[in-house]
Amino acid sequence: MAHICICDDEEGILRYLKKQMKGYQVDTFSRGSDLLARLESATGEEVDLVLQDVRMPDMDGLQVLKRVKKLRPELPVIMMTAFGTVDDAVQAIKQGAYDYLIKPFPKEKVLGMVENVLELRRLALENRRLRDELSSGKGREPAIFASPKFRAVYDLTLQVAPSNANILILGESGTGKELIAGALHRNSLRRDFPFVSLNCAALSDTLLESQLFGHLRGAFTGAVINQKGMLEEADGGTLFLDEIGDVSPAVQAKLLRVIQERDFIPVGATRPKKVDVRFVAATNRDLQREVAEGRFREDLYYRLNVITIELPPLRERPEDIEPLALHFLRRFAGQMSKEIYGITAEALAAMQAYHWPGNVRELENVMERAVILTVGSSVSPDVLPLRTASRPAQPVSPHPDNPPVPAPVPPAMVALEQMERQHIEAVLKGTGYHKSRTADILGISRRTLDRRIADFGLMDGD
């Protein structure tokens, strides 16, 4: 839950804003000195956003802003001002405030600005965390497998890693595309430079363009400082573009220019910047079909697809289920300080029989749930949310007057799409058609889930 501090000497404004900020943790202050004391305290690091009046009774608002930015340079501040003090608010933006609001302001405007600021802050913190993990050697998930199919994939990965060729990784959601991208970078000649990852499906076109290319101050509303894009952050290293099939034609054209010309133009700029980046792209779509149907540029496809690495789904490499499940079991048991050491034969058989539409990511979620619910020292079938883990019906003893009815023979092969449809429908019903929660359980993006729902004709409540 985001933590917001609001500082204003008008009690009515404080009550109004606190009432509107439902879903956030809000602290209110009527004096600038009290706000500064809060930020200087041990809990000051928890604050995600400050809304502050320009005119304060004890301190000038610009002085408060200056102290805030000195204490927490990365903390966004929105100034609130009356019509007659707009010049002060503009001056505050020059000193590092994110933006300003003119009183009286409708709730839609203030809530929209707050949501935008917090989303940008979340992305910035996530990027910083990833960079810190990569620079410290953490966050490197090992490749765990026992199957010949994945061994062939990993051998190819190590073979092509030292080259500078762009790589296209294909596979269903949750098969480990980012893991392979990380292995490509760590075994390349660029290993001492940044590995930057971006999920293209998680961002709108505008935000994606800003994240990729960066922007200059004033390029759009809210762009109050120059910001480097991920292309510049990845200079000399590798840029991993996950879900590349979801990128719009406009951004595709700009990416093509970067690959061809080795330069890019930040949003709002007129001069290009040189960049040396190796591109690794991934998608769960059939890009050849996307090209044929005009949704993906053919020239970009061939620029990215110098070498293709195709990841098999988990159902095609059942040998990997046990080692992966044990790996996740050890990780989650350690995190939760639980003494769980193994998986029963029945639970393992249930997992081996399951078709895993969400692949390794779904297996990870299943094992986390299993560790939470397990009481003893081993994971049993009853804590697995799999249809194959349900208890089989007890056999009925034959009787002369009641001959046994033969069990129905299952079809020799069930269409994969039908199985996937049934599984998605079951999870949707289980979450009360909460799409974000369903996507998280399935281990796929919300956009991918929406596409599956449309493809299968699944409607809320059907």
C-alpha positions in Angstrom: 0.0 0.0 0.0 1.4 3.4 -1.0 2.1 5.9 1.8 1.2 9.5 1.2 2.0 12.6 3.3 -0.3 15.7 2.9 0.7 19.0 4.4 -1.7 22.0 4.4 -2.8 24.5 7.0 -6.5 24.2 6.0 -8.2 21.5 7.9 -10.9 21.3 5.3 -8.4 20.5 2.6 -6.7 17.8 4.8 -10.1 16.1 5.5 -11.2 16.3 1.8 -7.9 14.8 0.5 -7.8 12.1 3.1 -11.3 11.1 2.3 -10.5 10.8 -1.4 -7.3 8.8 -0.9 -9.0 5.5 -0.2 -6.7 2.6 -0.7 -3.6 4.5 0.4 -2.0 5.0 3.8 -2.3 8.8 4.5 -0.7 11.0 7.1 -1.7 14.7 7.4 0.2 17.6 8.7 -0.8 21.3 9.2 2.8 22.6 9.6 5.8 22.2 7.3 8.1 21.5 10.3 6.0 18.5 11.3 6.2 17.1 7.8 10.0 17.4 7.8 10.2 15.8 11.2 8.2 12.8 9.8 10.6 12.5 6.9 13.6 12.8 9.1 12.3 10.0 11.4 13.1 6.3 11.0 9.8 5.7 9.2 10.4 8.5 6.7 11.8 6.0 4.2 8.3 4.5 3.9 6.8 7.6 2.3 6.0 7.4 -1.4 4.5 10.8 -2.2 4.1 14.2 -0.6 1.3 16.7 -1.4 2.3 20.1 0.0 0.7 23.5 0.1 2.8 26.4 -1.3 2.0 28.7 1.6 2.5 27.4 5.1 2.1 29.3 8.5 5.5 28.3 10.0 7.7 27.9 6.9 7.8 29.0 3.3 6.6 26.2 1.0 9.7 26.5 -1.2 11.9 26.1 1.9 10.0 23.0 2.9 10.4 21.6 -0.7 14.1 22.3 -0.6 14.5 20.4 2.7 12.4 17.5 1.4 14.5 17.1 -1.8 17.7 17.3 0.3 16.4 14.6 2.6 14.9 12.4 -0.1 15.9 13.5 -3.6 13.9 10.7 -5.3 10.7 11.4 -3.3 8.0 13.0 -5.6 6.3 16.2 -4.4 3.1 17.7 -5.7 2.5 21.3 -4.8 -0.9 22.7 -4.0 -1.6 26.4 -4.6 -4.3 29.0 -4.7 -4.8 30.9 -8.0 -2.8 33.9 -6.9 0.4 31.8 -6.0 0.8 29.9 -9.3 4.2 31.6 -9.9 5.4 30.1 -6.6 4.2 26.6 -7.8 6.1 27.1 -11.1 9.2 28.0 -9.2 8.7 24.9 -7.1 8.7 22.7 -10.2 12.0 24.3 -11.2 13.3 23.2 -7.8 12.3 19.6 -8.3 8.5 19.3 -7.6 6.7 16.9 -9.8 3.7 19.1 -10.6 1.2 21.4 -9.0 -2.6 21.6 -8.4 -4.6 24.8 -8.3 -7.3 25.0 -5.6 -10.1 24.1 -5.7 -9.3 20.9 -7.7 -11.8 18.1 -8.5 -11.1 14.7 -7.1 -10.6 13.1 -10.6 -7.7 15.4 -11.3 -5.9 14.9 -8.0 -6.5 11.1 -8.0 -5.3 10.8 -11.6 -2.1 12.8 -10.9 -1.4 10.7 -7.7 -1.9 7.4 -9.6 0.5 8.5 -12.4 3.2 9.6 -9.9 3.0 6.4 -7.9 3.1 4.2 -11.1 6.2 6.1 -12.3 7.8 5.8 -8.9 7.0 2.0 -8.8 8.7 1.5 -12.1 11.7 3.5 -11.1 12.1 1.6 -7.8 11.7 -1.7 -9.7 14.3 -0.8 -12.2 16.7 0.3 -9.4 16.1 -3.0 -7.6 16.8 -5.0 -10.7 20.0 -3.1 -11.4 21.1 -3.6 -7.8 20.4 -7.3 -8.0 22.3 -7.7 -11.2 25.3 -5.7 -10.0 25.5 -7.7 -6.8 25.1 -11.1 -8.6 21.7 -11.7 -7.0 18.5 -12.4 -8.9 20.2 -15.0 -11.1 17.8 -17.9 -11.1 19.6 -21.1 -11.9 18.6 -23.2 -14.9 17.1 -26.4 -13.4 16.3 -29.3 -15.7 16.7 -33.0 -16.3 15.1 -33.3 -19.7 16.9 -33.8 -23.0 14.7 -31.2 -24.5 15.7 -28.4 -22.2 19.3 -29.6 -22.3 19.3 -29.0 -26.1 17.8 -25.5 -25.5 20.5 -24.6 -22.9 23.3 -26.0 -25.0 22.2 -23.8 -27.9 22.0 -20.8 -25.5 25.6 -21.3 -24.4 26.7 -21.8 -28.0 25.2 -18.5 -29.3 25.8 -16.4 -26.2 29.3 -15.1 -27.1 28.1 -13.7 -30.4 26.6 -10.2 -30.8 23.7 -11.5 -32.8 20.1 -10.5 -31.8 18.2 -13.4 -30.4 14.4 -14.2 -30.6 13.1 -16.5 -27.8 9.8 -18.2 -28.5 7.6 -20.1 -26.0 4.5 -20.1 -24.1 4.1 -17.8 -21.0 6.0 -19.1 -18.0 8.4 -21.4 -19.8 11.5 -19.5 -18.7 12.2 -17.0 -21.5 13.7 -14.4 -19.1 15.9 -17.0 -17.5 17.4 -17.9 -21.0 17.8 -14.2 -21.7 19.8 -13.8 -18.5 21.9 -16.8 -19.4 22.6 -15.3 -22.8 23.9 -12.1 -21.2 26.0 -13.7 -18.4 27.8 -15.9 -20.9 28.3 -13.1 -23.5 31.2 -10.7 -24.0 28.9 -8.0 -22.6 28.6 -9.6 -19.2 30.3 -6.7 -17.5 27.8 -4.2 -18.8 24.1 -3.9 -17.9 21.3 -6.4 -18.5 18.1 -4.4 -18.7 14.7 -6.1 -18.9 11.4 -4.6 -20.0 8.0 -6.2 -20.2 6.4 -4.5 -23.3 2.9 -5.8 -22.5 2.8 -4.2 -19.1 3.0 -0.6 -20.4 0.9 1.7 -22.5 2.4 2.9 -25.8 3.2 6.3 -24.3 4.9 4.9 -21.2 6.7 2.2 -23.1 8.2 4.8 -25.5 9.3 6.9 -22.6 10.8 3.9 -20.8 12.7 2.8 -23.9 14.0 6.1 -25.3 13.9 8.4 -22.3 12.6 11.9 -22.5 13.6 15.5 -22.1 12.1 17.9 -19.5 8.9 19.4 -20.9 8.4 16.7 -23.5 4.9 16.0 -22.1 2.8 16.8 -19.1 4.6 15.7 -15.9 8.1 15.5 -17.6 9.8 17.8 -15.2 13.3 16.4 -15.5 15.4 14.7 -18.1 15.2 10.9 -17.8 17.4 8.2 -19.3 15.6 5.5 -21.2 16.4 1.8 -21.0 18.3 1.9 -24.3 20.8 4.3 -22.7 20.8 2.3 -19.5 21.7 -0.8 -21.4 24.5 0.8 -23.5 27.2 -1.8 -24.0 25.1 -4.6 -22.6 21.9 -6.4 -23.4 18.3 -5.2 -23.6 15.7 -7.9 -23.1 12.3 -7.0 -24.6 9.7 -9.4 -23.2 6.3 -9.8 -25.0 7.7 -8.0 -28.1 4.6 -9.2 -30.0 2.5 -6.7 -28.1 4.4 -3.6 -29.3 2.5 -1.2 -31.4 3.5 -0.5 -35.1 4.7 3.0 -34.1 7.1 1.7 -31.5 8.1 -1.2 -33.8 9.3 1.4 -36.4 11.4 3.2 -33.8 12.9 0.0 -32.6 13.8 -0.9 -36.2 15.7 2.4 -36.5 17.7 1.7 -33.4 18.7 -1.8 -34.6 19.6 -0.5 -38.1 21.3 2.9 -37.2 22.5 2.1 -33.7 21.1 5.4 -32.5 17.8 6.7 -31.0 16.0 10.0 -30.3 14.7 10.6 -26.8 11.1 11.8 -26.6 11.1 15.6 -27.0 14.6 15.7 -28.5 15.8 16.5 -32.0 19.3 15.0 -32.0 20.0 11.2 -32.0 22.1 9.5 -29.4 24.5 6.6 -30.3 24.0 3.3 -28.5 25.6 -0.1 -28.6 23.0 -2.7 -27.4 22.4 -6.4 -28.1 18.7 -7.1 -28.4 17.1 -10.2 -27.0 13.4 -10.4 -27.6 10.8 -12.9 -26.5 7.1 -13.6 -27.2 4.5 -16.2 -26.8 2.9 -15.2 -30.1 3.4 -16.8 -33.5 5.3 -13.9 -35.0 5.3 -15.4 -38.5 1.5 -15.3 -38.5 1.6 -11.8 -37.0 3.8 -10.7 -39.9 1.5 -12.4 -42.5 -1.5 -10.7 -41.0 0.1 -7.3 -41.0 0.4 -6.8 -37.2 4.2 -7.1 -36.9 6.8 -5.5 -39.2 8.5 -8.1 -41.4 11.8 -6.1 -41.4 11.8 -5.9 -37.6 11.1 -9.6 -37.4 14.1 -10.5 -39.4 16.3 -8.0 -37.6 15.4 -9.6 -34.2 15.3 -13.2 -35.5 18.9 -13.7 -36.3 18.9 -16.8 -34.1 15.8 -18.4 -32.6 15.6 -20.2 -29.3 12.3 -22.1 -28.8 11.4 -23.2 -25.3 9.3 -26.3 -25.0 6.3 -26.1 -22.6 6.5 -27.9 -19.3 4.1 -30.6 -20.4 6.6 -31.7 -23.1 9.4 -32.1 -20.6 7.8 -33.9 -17.6 11.3 -34.9 -16.4 11.8 -31.3 -15.2 8.7 -31.2 -13.0 10.3 -33.0 -10.0 13.6 -31.0 -9.8 11.8 -27.7 -10.4 9.1 -28.5 -7.7 11.8 -29.5 -5.2 13.8 -26.3 -6.0 10.7 -24.1 -5.4 9.9 -26.2 -2.3 13.3 -25.5 -0.8 13.1 -21.8 -1.6 9.6 -21.2 -0.2 10.1 -23.4 2.9 13.3 -21.4 3.6 11.5 -18.1 3.2 8.6 -19.2 5.5 10.9 -21.0 8.0 8.9 -24.2 7.6 10.4 -27.7 7.9 9.1 -29.3 4.7 11.5 -31.6 3.1 9.8 -33.5 0.3 6.8 -34.3 -1.9 4.8 -37.5 -1.5 4.7 -40.0 -4.4 1.0 -39.3 -4.8 1.5 -35.5 -5.1 4.3 -36.0 -7.5 2.2 -38.3 -9.6 -0.6 -35.7 -9.7 1.9 -33.1 -10.8 3.3 -35.4 -13.5 -0.3 -36.0 -14.8 -1.2 -32.3 -14.9 -0.8 -30.4 -18.2 0.5 -27.1 -16.8 -0.9 -24.4 -19.1 0.9 -21.8 -17.0 4.2 -23.8 -17.3 7.0 -23.2 -14.8 5.5 -20.0 -13.5 2.3 -21.9 -12.6 4.4 -24.7 -11.0 6.1 -22.0 -8.9 2.8 -20.6 -7.7 1.5 -24.1 -7.0 4.5 -24.9 -4.8 4.2 -21.6 -2.9 0.6 -22.4 -2.1 1.5 -25.9 -1.1 4.2 -24.7 1.3 1.7 -22.3 2.9 -0.9 -25.0 3.4 1.3 -28.0 4.3 1.2 -28.9 8.0 3.6 -31.9 8.0 7.0 -32.4 6.5 5.9 -33.4 3.0 3.7 -31.9 0.3 0.6 -34.1 -0.2 -2.0 -34.1 -3.0 -4.7 -32.3 -0.9 -2.8 -29.0 -1.0 -2.3 -29.0 -4.7 -4.9 -27.0 -6.7 -4.8 -29.5 -9.6 -7.7 -31.5 -10.9 -5.5 -34.5 -11.2 -4.8 -34.3 -7.5 -8.4 -35.0 -6.5 -9.0 -38.2 -4.6 -10.1 -41.0 -6.9 -13.5 -42.6 -6.3 -13.5 -45.7 -4.1 -14.1 -49.0 -6.0 -17.4 -50.8 -5.4 -17.3 -54.5 -4.8 -19.1 -56.5 -7.5 -22.4 -58.2 -6.6 -24.2 -60.9 -8.6 -27.4 -58.7 -8.7 -25.4 -55.5 -9.3 -22.7 -56.2 -11.9 -19.9 -53.5 -12.0 -20.4 -50.8 -14.5 -17.3 -50.4 -16.6 -15.6 -47.0 -16.1 -15.9 -44.6 -19.0 -12.9 -44.7 -21.3 -11.3 -41.3 -21.7 -10.7 -40.1 -25.2 -7.3 -41.0 -26.5 -6.4 -37.4 -26.9 -8.0 -34.2 -25.6 -7.4 -31.1 -27.7 -4.8 -28.9 -26.0 -6.9 -25.8 -26.6 -9.9 -27.4 -24.9 -7.8 -28.3 -21.9 -6.4 -24.8 -21.7 -9.9 -23.3 -22.1 -11.2 -25.5 -19.3 -8.4 -24.6 -17.0 -8.7 -20.9 -17.6 -12.4 -21.1 -17.0 -12.0 -23.0 -13.8 -9.5 -20.4 -12.4 -11.7 -17.5 -13.5 -14.6 -19.0 -11.6 -12.4 -19.7 -8.6 -11.4 -16.1 -8.4 -14.9 -14.7 -9.0 -13.8 -13.6 -12.4 -11.1 -11.3 -10.9 -8.8 -11.1 -14.0 -5.7 -9.7 -12.3 -5.7 -12.5 -9.7 -6.5 -15.1 -12.4 -3.5 -13.9 -14.5 -1.2 -14.1 -11.5 -2.3 -17.7 -10.7 -1.9 -18.8 -14.3 1.5 -17.1 -14.5 0.5 -15.0 -17.6 0.2 -11.2 -18.2 -3.3 -9.6 -17.9 -3.1 -8.7 -21.6 -2.5 -12.3 -22.5 -5.4 -13.4 -20.3 -7.7 -10.9 -22.0 -6.6 -12.3 -25.4 -7.3 -15.9 -24.2 -10.7 -15.0 -22.9 -11.6 -13.4 -26.2 -10.2 -16.4 -28.2 -12.1 -18.9 -26.1 -15.3 -16.8 -25.9 -15.2 -16.8 -22.1 -17.6 -14.2 -20.7 -18.0 -13.2 -17.0 -20.4 -15.5 -15.3 -20.6 -18.0 -18.3 
